[in-house]
Amino acid sequence: MAVNAQDIKDFQWKNRLVLIIAEDKENQSFQKQLAELQKDQDGLKERKLIIYKILPGKFSKGLESETWENDSVLYQKYKTNASGFQVLLLGLDGGIKLDQSEIISLKKLFNTIDSMPMRQAEMRKTR
């Protein structure tokens, strides 16, 4: 089963994605970002977030998963800055909504998502 960039397209209009990109698993920012996201699993789920950990030549889907798929397409496609660490937020439409080379706090991540029109509509529906 070939899992690659097509895998991300499968989530379009269903989930938002957070892509955590680093040169290696031991990158301190990479580890701190994962720890930050672990703090509010319910908030991630409520906002339909799926986490992708992306390294050169491989990726893993989910915060806890240590199952790595061999693939260099995601790294090549989304790694856009020279720093050794990058976080991207992809919206339901698949577009990049946030791109930064610092750790993103849950507050900033959730505020960014909660201000999006589609998220606003989701929140109105659940009231």
Helices and strands as residue ranges (DSSP letters): H 5-9, E 16-22, H 28-38, H 41-46, E 49-55, E 58-61, E 69-70, H 73-78, E 85-90, E 96-100, H 106-114, H 117-126
